[in-house]
Amino acid sequence: MKPTFIRKMIASFAKDEEGATAIEYGLFAALVGAGIVAIVATLGDQTEVGFTTISTELETAGIEAPPST
């Protein structure tokens, strides 16, 4: 191989940005996924607290849940 061919190949590789774009999209998708997990975890905890509070208030008022089938 000639040295000029290697230089051209290295220059072409350095200018290629397709892989960088794919990595950026992958990082963005991972960030969105992490945000969704954090939101669902937070809302899940808040929902559980809300249902527990309602259940406690209903039991205090003497109202019981119907038997499950």
mmCIF file of the N, C-alpha and C atoms, coordinates in Angstrom:
data_MODEL
# 
_entry.id   MODEL 
# 
loop_
_atom_site.group_PDB 
_atom_site.id 
_atom_site.type_symbol 
_atom_site.label_atom_id 
_atom_site.label_alt_id 
_atom_site.label_comp_id 
_atom_site.label_asym_id 
_atom_site.label_entity_id 
_atom_site.label_seq_id 
_atom_site.pdbx_PDB_ins_code 
_atom_site.Cartn_x 
_atom_site.Cartn_y 
_atom_site.Cartn_z 
_atom_site.occupancy 
_atom_site.B_iso_or_equiv 
_atom_site.pdbx_formal_charge 
_atom_site.auth_seq_id 
_atom_site.auth_comp_id 
_atom_site.auth_asym_id 
_atom_site.auth_atom_id 
_atom_site.pdbx_PDB_model_num 
ATOM 1   N N  . MET A 1 1  ? 0.835   -1.186  0.000  1.00 0.00 ? 1  MET A N  1 
ATOM 2   C CA . MET A 1 1  ? 0.000   0.000   0.000  1.00 0.00 ? 1  MET A CA 1 
ATOM 3   C C  . MET A 1 1  ? 0.873   1.240   0.000  1.00 0.00 ? 1  MET A C  1 
ATOM 4   N N  . LYS A 1 2  ? 0.374   2.214   -0.666 1.00 0.00 ? 2  LYS A N  1 
ATOM 5   C CA . LYS A 1 2  ? 1.114   3.469   -0.720 1.00 0.00 ? 2  LYS A CA 1 
ATOM 6   C C  . LYS A 1 2  ? 0.733   4.334   0.477  1.00 0.00 ? 2  LYS A C  1 
ATOM 7   N N  . PRO A 1 3  ? 1.674   5.143   0.939  1.00 0.00 ? 3  PRO A N  1 
ATOM 8   C CA . PRO A 1 3  ? 1.379   6.019   2.079  1.00 0.00 ? 3  PRO A CA 1 
ATOM 9   C C  . PRO A 1 3  ? 0.252   7.007   1.794  1.00 0.00 ? 3  PRO A C  1 
ATOM 10  N N  . THR A 1 4  ? 0.090   7.432   0.554  1.00 0.00 ? 4  THR A N  1 
ATOM 11  C CA . THR A 1 4  ? -0.986  8.386   0.246  1.00 0.00 ? 4  THR A CA 1 
ATOM 12  C C  . THR A 1 4  ? -2.352  7.731   0.400  1.00 0.00 ? 4  THR A C  1 
ATOM 13  N N  . PHE A 1 5  ? -2.439  6.463   0.039  1.00 0.00 ? 5  PHE A N  1 
ATOM 14  C CA . PHE A 1 5  ? -3.700  5.741   0.194  1.00 0.00 ? 5  PHE A CA 1 
ATOM 15  C C  . PHE A 1 5  ? -4.093  5.666   1.665  1.00 0.00 ? 5  PHE A C  1 
ATOM 16  N N  . ILE A 1 6  ? -3.134  5.372   2.513  1.00 0.00 ? 6  ILE A N  1 
ATOM 17  C CA . ILE A 1 6  ? -3.392  5.279   3.959  1.00 0.00 ? 6  ILE A CA 1 
ATOM 18  C C  . ILE A 1 6  ? -3.812  6.636   4.506  1.00 0.00 ? 6  ILE A C  1 
ATOM 19  N N  . ARG A 1 7  ? -3.158  7.695   4.068  1.00 0.00 ? 7  ARG A N  1 
ATOM 20  C CA . ARG A 1 7  ? -3.531  9.038   4.523  1.00 0.00 ? 7  ARG A CA 1 
ATOM 21  C C  . ARG A 1 7  ? -4.951  9.381   4.100  1.00 0.00 ? 7  ARG A C  1 
ATOM 22  N N  . LYS A 1 8  ? -5.303  9.048   2.864  1.00 0.00 ? 8  LYS A N  1 
ATOM 23  C CA . LYS A 1 8  ? -6.658  9.321   2.383  1.00 0.00 ? 8  LYS A CA 1 
ATOM 24  C C  . LYS A 1 8  ? -7.689  8.512   3.171  1.00 0.00 ? 8  LYS A C  1 
ATOM 25  N N  . MET A 1 9  ? -7.354  7.285   3.464  1.00 0.00 ? 9  MET A N  1 
ATOM 26  C CA . MET A 1 9  ? -8.263  6.438   4.219  1.00 0.00 ? 9  MET A CA 1 
ATOM 27  C C  . MET A 1 9  ? -8.455  6.980   5.643  1.00 0.00 ? 9  MET A C  1 
ATOM 28  N N  . ILE A 1 10 ? -7.396  7.419   6.272  1.00 0.00 ? 10 ILE A N  1 
ATOM 29  C CA . ILE A 1 10 ? -7.477  7.986   7.620  1.00 0.00 ? 10 ILE A CA 1 
ATOM 30  C C  . ILE A 1 10 ? -8.265  9.287   7.600  1.00 0.00 ? 10 ILE A C  1 
ATOM 31  N N  . ALA A 1 11 ? -8.035  10.124  6.600  1.00 0.00 ? 11 ALA A N  1 
ATOM 32  C CA . ALA A 1 11 ? -8.765  11.386  6.483  1.00 0.00 ? 11 ALA A CA 1 
ATOM 33  C C  . ALA A 1 11 ? -10.251 11.117  6.262  1.00 0.00 ? 11 ALA A C  1 
ATOM 34  N N  . SER A 1 12 ? -10.565 10.146  5.435  1.00 0.00 ? 12 SER A N  1 
ATOM 35  C CA . SER A 1 12 ? -11.961 9.784   5.190  1.00 0.00 ? 12 SER A CA 1 
ATOM 36  C C  . SER A 1 12 ? -12.617 9.272   6.472  1.00 0.00 ? 12 SER A C  1 
ATOM 37  N N  . PHE A 1 13 ? -11.901 8.461   7.215  1.00 0.00 ? 13 PHE A N  1 
ATOM 38  C CA . PHE A 1 13 ? -12.424 7.924   8.468  1.00 0.00 ? 13 PHE A CA 1 
ATOM 39  C C  . PHE A 1 13 ? -12.653 9.040   9.480  1.00 0.00 ? 13 PHE A C  1 
ATOM 40  N N  . ALA A 1 14 ? -11.770 9.999   9.533  1.00 0.00 ? 14 ALA A N  1 
ATOM 41  C CA . ALA A 1 14 ? -11.896 11.106  10.479 1.00 0.00 ? 14 ALA A CA 1 
ATOM 42  C C  . ALA A 1 14 ? -13.084 12.000  10.152 1.00 0.00 ? 14 ALA A C  1 
ATOM 43  N N  . LYS A 1 15 ? -13.415 12.133  8.865  1.00 0.00 ? 15 LYS A N  1 
ATOM 44  C CA . LYS A 1 15 ? -14.538 12.984  8.455  1.00 0.00 ? 15 LYS A CA 1 
ATOM 45  C C  . LYS A 1 15 ? -15.885 12.284  8.587  1.00 0.00 ? 15 LYS A C  1 
ATOM 46  N N  . ASP A 1 16 ? -15.889 10.969  8.674  1.00 0.00 ? 16 ASP A N  1 
ATOM 47  C CA . ASP A 1 16 ? -17.141 10.201  8.741  1.00 0.00 ? 16 ASP A CA 1 
ATOM 48  C C  . ASP A 1 16 ? -17.827 10.450  10.081 1.00 0.00 ? 16 ASP A C  1 
ATOM 49  N N  . GLU A 1 17 ? -19.068 10.964  10.039 1.00 0.00 ? 17 GLU A N  1 
ATOM 50  C CA . GLU A 1 17 ? -19.796 11.278  11.258 1.00 0.00 ? 17 GLU A CA 1 
ATOM 51  C C  . GLU A 1 17 ? -21.015 10.394  11.461 1.00 0.00 ? 17 GLU A C  1 
ATOM 52  N N  . GLU A 1 18 ? -21.209 9.396   10.642 1.00 0.00 ? 18 GLU A N  1 
ATOM 53  C CA . GLU A 1 18 ? -22.386 8.538   10.772 1.00 0.00 ? 18 GLU A CA 1 
ATOM 54  C C  . GLU A 1 18 ? -22.393 7.782   12.094 1.00 0.00 ? 18 GLU A C  1 
ATOM 55  N N  . GLY A 1 19 ? -21.267 7.277   12.514 1.00 0.00 ? 19 GLY A N  1 
ATOM 56  C CA . GLY A 1 19 ? -21.188 6.561   13.783 1.00 0.00 ? 19 GLY A CA 1 
ATOM 57  C C  . GLY A 1 19 ? -21.451 7.481   14.958 1.00 0.00 ? 19 GLY A C  1 
ATOM 58  N N  . ALA A 1 20 ? -20.951 8.707   14.887 1.00 0.00 ? 20 ALA A N  1 
ATOM 59  C CA . ALA A 1 20 ? -21.175 9.667   15.961 1.00 0.00 ? 20 ALA A CA 1 
ATOM 60  C C  . ALA A 1 20 ? -22.653 9.988   16.087 1.00 0.00 ? 20 ALA A C  1 
ATOM 61  N N  . THR A 1 21 ? -23.353 10.101  14.966 1.00 0.00 ? 21 THR A N  1 
ATOM 62  C CA . THR A 1 21 ? -24.780 10.383  15.004 1.00 0.00 ? 21 THR A CA 1 
ATOM 63  C C  . THR A 1 21 ? -25.534 9.230   15.648 1.00 0.00 ? 21 THR A C  1 
ATOM 64  N N  . ALA A 1 22 ? -25.172 8.013   15.310 1.00 0.00 ? 22 ALA A N  1 
ATOM 65  C CA . ALA A 1 22 ? -25.824 6.851   15.905 1.00 0.00 ? 22 ALA A CA 1 
ATOM 66  C C  . ALA A 1 22 ? -25.590 6.816   17.412 1.00 0.00 ? 22 ALA A C  1 
ATOM 67  N N  . ILE A 1 23 ? -24.396 7.152   17.840 1.00 0.00 ? 23 ILE A N  1 
ATOM 68  C CA . ILE A 1 23 ? -24.096 7.181   19.273 1.00 0.00 ? 23 ILE A CA 1 
ATOM 69  C C  . ILE A 1 23 ? -24.920 8.270   19.962 1.00 0.00 ? 23 ILE A C  1 
ATOM 70  N N  . GLU A 1 24 ? -25.055 9.426   19.321 1.00 0.00 ? 24 GLU A N  1 
ATOM 71  C CA . GLU A 1 24 ? -25.856 10.505  19.898 1.00 0.00 ? 24 GLU A CA 1 
ATOM 72  C C  . GLU A 1 24 ? -27.312 10.081  20.051 1.00 0.00 ? 24 GLU A C  1 
ATOM 73  N N  . TYR A 1 25 ? -27.863 9.433   19.040 1.00 0.00 ? 25 TYR A N  1 
ATOM 74  C CA . TYR A 1 25 ? -29.243 8.954   19.140 1.00 0.00 ? 25 TYR A CA 1 
ATOM 75  C C  . TYR A 1 25 ? -29.370 7.913   20.252 1.00 0.00 ? 25 TYR A C  1 
ATOM 76  N N  . GLY A 1 26 ? -28.393 7.052   20.373 1.00 0.00 ? 26 GLY A N  1 
ATOM 77  C CA . GLY A 1 26 ? -28.421 6.049   21.432 1.00 0.00 ? 26 GLY A CA 1 
ATOM 78  C C  . GLY A 1 26 ? -28.369 6.677   22.814 1.00 0.00 ? 26 GLY A C  1 
ATOM 79  N N  . LEU A 1 27 ? -27.524 7.677   22.984 1.00 0.00 ? 27 LEU A N  1 
ATOM 80  C CA . LEU A 1 27 ? -27.452 8.366   24.269 1.00 0.00 ? 27 LEU A CA 1 
ATOM 81  C C  . LEU A 1 27 ? -28.750 9.102   24.580 1.00 0.00 ? 27 LEU A C  1 
ATOM 82  N N  . PHE A 1 28 ? -29.346 9.728   23.562 1.00 0.00 ? 28 PHE A N  1 
ATOM 83  C CA . PHE A 1 28 ? -30.614 10.419  23.758 1.00 0.00 ? 28 PHE A CA 1 
ATOM 84  C C  . PHE A 1 28 ? -31.711 9.430   24.152 1.00 0.00 ? 28 PHE A C  1 
ATOM 85  N N  . ALA A 1 29 ? -31.765 8.283   23.493 1.00 0.00 ? 29 ALA A N  1 
ATOM 86  C CA . ALA A 1 29 ? -32.761 7.269   23.830 1.00 0.00 ? 29 ALA A CA 1 
ATOM 87  C C  . ALA A 1 29 ? -32.565 6.759   25.259 1.00 0.00 ? 29 ALA A C  1 
ATOM 88  N N  . ALA A 1 30 ? -31.310 6.576   25.666 1.00 0.00 ? 30 ALA A N  1 
ATOM 89  C CA . ALA A 1 30 ? -31.036 6.138   27.033 1.00 0.00 ? 30 ALA A CA 1 
ATOM 90  C C  . ALA A 1 30 ? -31.465 7.196   28.041 1.00 0.00 ? 30 ALA A C  1 
ATOM 91  N N  . LEU A 1 31 ? -31.253 8.462   27.729 1.00 0.00 ? 31 LEU A N  1 
ATOM 92  C CA . LEU A 1 31 ? -31.670 9.549   28.613 1.00 0.00 ? 31 LEU A CA 1 
ATOM 93  C C  . LEU A 1 31 ? -33.186 9.596   28.745 1.00 0.00 ? 31 LEU A C  1 
ATOM 94  N N  . VAL A 1 32 ? -33.886 9.458   27.635 1.00 0.00 ? 32 VAL A N  1 
ATOM 95  C CA . VAL A 1 32 ? -35.349 9.446   27.673 1.00 0.00 ? 32 VAL A CA 1 
ATOM 96  C C  . VAL A 1 32 ? -35.840 8.251   28.486 1.00 0.00 ? 32 VAL A C  1 
ATOM 97  N N  . GLY A 1 33 ? -35.239 7.099   28.281 1.00 0.00 ? 33 GLY A N  1 
ATOM 98  C CA . GLY A 1 33 ? -35.622 5.904   29.037 1.00 0.00 ? 33 GLY A CA 1 
ATOM 99  C C  . GLY A 1 33 ? -35.401 6.079   30.528 1.00 0.00 ? 33 GLY A C  1 
ATOM 100 N N  . ALA A 1 34 ? -34.278 6.662   30.901 1.00 0.00 ? 34 ALA A N  1 
ATOM 101 C CA . ALA A 1 34 ? -34.002 6.895   32.320 1.00 0.00 ? 34 ALA A CA 1 
ATOM 102 C C  . ALA A 1 34 ? -35.012 7.877   32.917 1.00 0.00 ? 34 ALA A C  1 
ATOM 103 N N  . GLY A 1 35 ? -35.388 8.886   32.134 1.00 0.00 ? 35 GLY A N  1 
ATOM 104 C CA . GLY A 1 35 ? -36.397 9.838   32.610 1.00 0.00 ? 35 GLY A CA 1 
ATOM 105 C C  . GLY A 1 35 ? -37.742 9.163   32.828 1.00 0.00 ? 35 GLY A C  1 
ATOM 106 N N  . ILE A 1 36 ? -38.129 8.294   31.913 1.00 0.00 ? 36 ILE A N  1 
ATOM 107 C CA . ILE A 1 36 ? -39.397 7.574   32.055 1.00 0.00 ? 36 ILE A CA 1 
ATOM 108 C C  . ILE A 1 36 ? -39.378 6.687   33.293 1.00 0.00 ? 36 ILE A C  1 
ATOM 109 N N  . VAL A 1 37 ? -38.282 5.986   33.513 1.00 0.00 ? 37 VAL A N  1 
ATOM 110 C CA . VAL A 1 37 ? -38.169 5.122   34.697 1.00 0.00 ? 37 VAL A CA 1 
ATOM 111 C C  . VAL A 1 37 ? -38.275 5.951   35.974 1.00 0.00 ? 37 VAL A C  1 
ATOM 112 N N  . ALA A 1 38 ? -37.615 7.096   36.018 1.00 0.00 ? 38 ALA A N  1 
ATOM 113 C CA . ALA A 1 38 ? -37.661 7.948   37.206 1.00 0.00 ? 38 ALA A CA 1 
ATOM 114 C C  . ALA A 1 38 ? -39.073 8.470   37.458 1.00 0.00 ? 38 ALA A C  1 
ATOM 115 N N  . ILE A 1 39 ? -39.764 8.883   36.408 1.00 0.00 ? 39 ILE A N  1 
ATOM 116 C CA . ILE A 1 39 ? -41.132 9.395   36.561 1.00 0.00 ? 39 ILE A CA 1 
ATOM 117 C C  . ILE A 1 39 ? -42.073 8.297   37.026 1.00 0.00 ? 39 ILE A C  1 
ATOM 118 N N  . VAL A 1 40 ? -41.979 7.128   36.430 1.00 0.00 ? 40 VAL A N  1 
ATOM 119 C CA . VAL A 1 40 ? -42.859 6.028   36.810 1.00 0.00 ? 40 VAL A CA 1 
ATOM 120 C C  . VAL A 1 40 ? -42.587 5.604   38.250 1.00 0.00 ? 40 VAL A C  1 
ATOM 121 N N  . ALA A 1 41 ? -41.335 5.565   38.650 1.00 0.00 ? 41 ALA A N  1 
ATOM 122 C CA . ALA A 1 41 ? -41.010 5.194   40.025 1.00 0.00 ? 41 ALA A CA 1 
ATOM 123 C C  . ALA A 1 41 ? -41.575 6.215   41.011 1.00 0.00 ? 41 ALA A C  1 
ATOM 124 N N  . THR A 1 42 ? -41.443 7.503   40.701 1.00 0.00 ? 42 THR A N  1 
ATOM 125 C CA . THR A 1 42 ? -41.964 8.545   41.578 1.00 0.00 ? 42 THR A CA 1 
ATOM 126 C C  . THR A 1 42 ? -43.482 8.508   41.643 1.00 0.00 ? 42 THR A C  1 
ATOM 127 N N  . LEU A 1 43 ? -44.137 8.422   40.491 1.00 0.00 ? 43 LEU A N  1 
ATOM 128 C CA . LEU A 1 43 ? -45.594 8.377   40.482 1.00 0.00 ? 43 LEU A CA 1 
ATOM 129 C C  . LEU A 1 43 ? -46.113 7.100   41.124 1.00 0.00 ? 43 LEU A C  1 
ATOM 130 N N  . GLY A 1 44 ? -45.383 6.019   40.964 1.00 0.00 ? 44 GLY A N  1 
ATOM 131 C CA . GLY A 1 44 ? -45.790 4.763   41.595 1.00 0.00 ? 44 GLY A CA 1 
ATOM 132 C C  . GLY A 1 44 ? -45.805 4.881   43.101 1.00 0.00 ? 44 GLY A C  1 
ATOM 133 N N  . ASP A 1 45 ? -44.781 5.493   43.666 1.00 0.00 ? 45 ASP A N  1 
ATOM 134 C CA . ASP A 1 45 ? -44.732 5.688   45.120 1.00 0.00 ? 45 ASP A CA 1 
ATOM 135 C C  . ASP A 1 45 ? -45.855 6.601   45.579 1.00 0.00 ? 45 ASP A C  1 
ATOM 136 N N  . GLN A 1 46 ? -46.096 7.679   44.862 1.00 0.00 ? 46 GLN A N  1 
ATOM 137 C CA . GLN A 1 46 ? -47.159 8.618   45.236 1.00 0.00 ? 46 GLN A CA 1 
ATOM 138 C C  . GLN A 1 46 ? -48.529 7.965   45.119 1.00 0.00 ? 46 GLN A C  1 
ATOM 139 N N  . THR A 1 47 ? -48.733 7.151   44.096 1.00 0.00 ? 47 THR A N  1 
ATOM 140 C CA . THR A 1 47 ? -50.006 6.458   43.914 1.00 0.00 ? 47 THR A CA 1 
ATOM 141 C C  . THR A 1 47 ? -50.235 5.471   45.046 1.00 0.00 ? 47 THR A C  1 
ATOM 142 N N  . GLU A 1 48 ? -49.193 4.743   45.430 1.00 0.00 ? 48 GLU A N  1 
ATOM 143 C CA . GLU A 1 48 ? -49.318 3.788   46.531 1.00 0.00 ? 48 GLU A CA 1 
ATOM 144 C C  . GLU A 1 48 ? -49.698 4.501   47.824 1.00 0.00 ? 48 GLU A C  1 
ATOM 145 N N  . VAL A 1 49 ? -49.073 5.636   48.097 1.00 0.00 ? 49 VAL A N  1 
ATOM 146 C CA . VAL A 1 49 ? -49.391 6.407   49.302 1.00 0.00 ? 49 VAL A CA 1 
ATOM 147 C C  . VAL A 1 49 ? -50.847 6.879   49.247 1.00 0.00 ? 49 VAL A C  1 
ATOM 148 N N  . GLY A 1 50 ? -51.289 7.335   48.095 1.00 0.00 ? 50 GLY A N  1 
ATOM 149 C CA . GLY A 1 50 ? -52.674 7.787   47.946 1.00 0.00 ? 50 GLY A CA 1 
ATOM 150 C C  . GLY A 1 50 ? -53.679 6.679   48.194 1.00 0.00 ? 50 GLY A C  1 
ATOM 151 N N  . PHE A 1 51 ? -53.453 5.505   47.613 1.00 0.00 ? 51 PHE A N  1 
ATOM 152 C CA . PHE A 1 51 ? -54.372 4.388   47.818 1.00 0.00 ? 51 PHE A CA 1 
ATOM 153 C C  . PHE A 1 51 ? -54.350 3.908   49.267 1.00 0.00 ? 51 PHE A C  1 
ATOM 154 N N  . THR A 1 52 ? -53.190 3.918   49.884 1.00 0.00 ? 52 THR A N  1 
ATOM 155 C CA . THR A 1 52 ? -53.103 3.520   51.292 1.00 0.00 ? 52 THR A CA 1 
ATOM 156 C C  . THR A 1 52 ? -53.886 4.494   52.174 1.00 0.00 ? 52 THR A C  1 
ATOM 157 N N  . THR A 1 53 ? -53.765 5.780   51.883 1.00 0.00 ? 53 THR A N  1 
ATOM 158 C CA . THR A 1 53 ? -54.499 6.795   52.648 1.00 0.00 ? 53 THR A CA 1 
ATOM 159 C C  . THR A 1 53 ? -56.005 6.610   52.476 1.00 0.00 ? 53 THR A C  1 
ATOM 160 N N  . ILE A 1 54 ? -56.461 6.398   51.257 1.00 0.00 ? 54 ILE A N  1 
ATOM 161 C CA . ILE A 1 54 ? -57.884 6.194   50.999 1.00 0.00 ? 54 ILE A CA 1 
ATOM 162 C C  . ILE A 1 54 ? -58.374 4.939   51.699 1.00 0.00 ? 54 ILE A C  1 
ATOM 163 N N  . SER A 1 55 ? -57.604 3.874   51.607 1.00 0.00 ? 55 SER A N  1 
ATOM 164 C CA . SER A 1 55 ? -57.982 2.615   52.256 1.00 0.00 ? 55 SER A CA 1 
ATOM 165 C C  . SER A 1 55 ? -58.104 2.789   53.768 1.00 0.00 ? 55 SER A C  1 
ATOM 166 N N  . THR A 1 56 ? -57.156 3.485   54.363 1.00 0.00 ? 56 THR A N  1 
ATOM 167 C CA . THR A 1 56 ? -57.181 3.719   55.807 1.00 0.00 ? 56 THR A CA 1 
ATOM 168 C C  . THR A 1 56 ? -58.407 4.537   56.196 1.00 0.00 ? 56 THR A C  1 
ATOM 169 N N  . GLU A 1 57 ? -58.706 5.579   55.420 1.00 0.00 ? 57 GLU A N  1 
ATOM 170 C CA . GLU A 1 57 ? -59.877 6.423   55.706 1.00 0.00 ? 57 GLU A CA 1 
ATOM 171 C C  . GLU A 1 57 ? -61.175 5.627   55.580 1.00 0.00 ? 57 GLU A C  1 
ATOM 172 N N  . LEU A 1 58 ? -61.256 4.758   54.578 1.00 0.00 ? 58 LEU A N  1 
ATOM 173 C CA . LEU A 1 58 ? -62.452 3.933   54.416 1.00 0.00 ? 58 LEU A CA 1 
ATOM 174 C C  . LEU A 1 58 ? -62.610 2.962   55.575 1.00 0.00 ? 58 LEU A C  1 
ATOM 175 N N  . GLU A 1 59 ? -61.518 2.343   56.014 1.00 0.00 ? 59 GLU A N  1 
ATOM 176 C CA . GLU A 1 59 ? -61.579 1.431   57.155 1.00 0.00 ? 59 GLU A CA 1 
ATOM 177 C C  . GLU A 1 59 ? -61.968 2.171   58.429 1.00 0.00 ? 59 GLU A C  1 
ATOM 178 N N  . THR A 1 60 ? -61.461 3.381   58.593 1.00 0.00 ? 60 THR A N  1 
ATOM 179 C CA . THR A 1 60 ? -61.808 4.189   59.760 1.00 0.00 ? 60 THR A CA 1 
ATOM 180 C C  . THR A 1 60 ? -63.297 4.535   59.747 1.00 0.00 ? 60 THR A C  1 
ATOM 181 N N  . ALA A 1 61 ? -63.865 4.749   58.566 1.00 0.00 ? 61 ALA A N  1 
ATOM 182 C CA . ALA A 1 61 ? -65.284 5.076   58.442 1.00 0.00 ? 61 ALA A CA 1 
ATOM 183 C C  . ALA A 1 61 ? -66.167 3.834   58.524 1.00 0.00 ? 61 ALA A C  1 
ATOM 184 N N  . GLY A 1 62 ? -65.569 2.656   58.641 1.00 0.00 ? 62 GLY A N  1 
ATOM 185 C CA . GLY A 1 62 ? -66.334 1.423   58.755 1.00 0.00 ? 62 GLY A CA 1 
ATOM 186 C C  . GLY A 1 62 ? -66.734 0.816   57.425 1.00 0.00 ? 62 GLY A C  1 
ATOM 187 N N  . ILE A 1 63 ? -66.152 1.275   56.356 1.00 0.00 ? 63 ILE A N  1 
ATOM 188 C CA . ILE A 1 63 ? -66.466 0.740   55.026 1.00 0.00 ? 63 ILE A CA 1 
ATOM 189 C C  . ILE A 1 63 ? -65.378 -0.246  54.651 1.00 0.00 ? 63 ILE A C  1 
ATOM 190 N N  . GLU A 1 64 ? -65.822 -1.466  54.318 1.00 0.00 ? 64 GLU A N  1 
ATOM 191 C CA . GLU A 1 64 ? -64.853 -2.500  53.961 1.00 0.00 ? 64 GLU A CA 1 
ATOM 192 C C  . GLU A 1 64 ? -64.980 -2.839  52.489 1.00 0.00 ? 64 GLU A C  1 
ATOM 193 N N  . ALA A 1 65 ? -63.911 -3.320  51.936 1.00 0.00 ? 65 ALA A N  1 
ATOM 194 C CA . ALA A 1 65 ? -63.905 -3.725  50.539 1.00 0.00 ? 65 ALA A CA 1 
ATOM 195 C C  . ALA A 1 65 ? -64.695 -5.023  50.394 1.00 0.00 ? 65 ALA A C  1 
ATOM 196 N N  . PRO A 1 66 ? -65.391 -5.200  49.275 1.00 0.00 ? 66 PRO A N  1 
ATOM 197 C CA . PRO A 1 66 ? -66.088 -6.460  49.053 1.00 0.00 ? 66 PRO A CA 1 
ATOM 198 C C  . PRO A 1 66 ? -65.089 -7.594  48.901 1.00 0.00 ? 66 PRO A C  1 
ATOM 199 N N  . PRO A 1 67 ? -65.507 -8.798  49.227 1.00 0.00 ? 67 PRO A N  1 
ATOM 200 C CA . PRO A 1 67 ? -64.556 -9.919  49.090 1.00 0.00 ? 67 PRO A CA 1 
ATOM 201 C C  . PRO A 1 67 ? -64.158 -10.114 47.629 1.00 0.00 ? 67 PRO A C  1 
ATOM 202 N N  . SER A 1 68 ? -62.899 -10.428 47.429 1.00 0.00 ? 68 SER A N  1 
ATOM 203 C CA . SER A 1 68 ? -62.406 -10.637 46.067 1.00 0.00 ? 68 SER A CA 1 
ATOM 204 C C  . SER A 1 68 ? -62.800 -12.035 45.601 1.00 0.00 ? 68 SER A C  1 
ATOM 205 N N  . THR A 1 69 ? -63.007 -12.160 44.297 1.00 0.00 ? 69 THR A N  1 
ATOM 206 C CA . THR A 1 69 ? -63.408 -13.461 43.758 1.00 0.00 ? 69 THR A CA 1 
ATOM 207 C C  . THR A 1 69 ? -62.277 -14.164 43.116 1.00 0.00 ? 69 THR A C  1 
# 
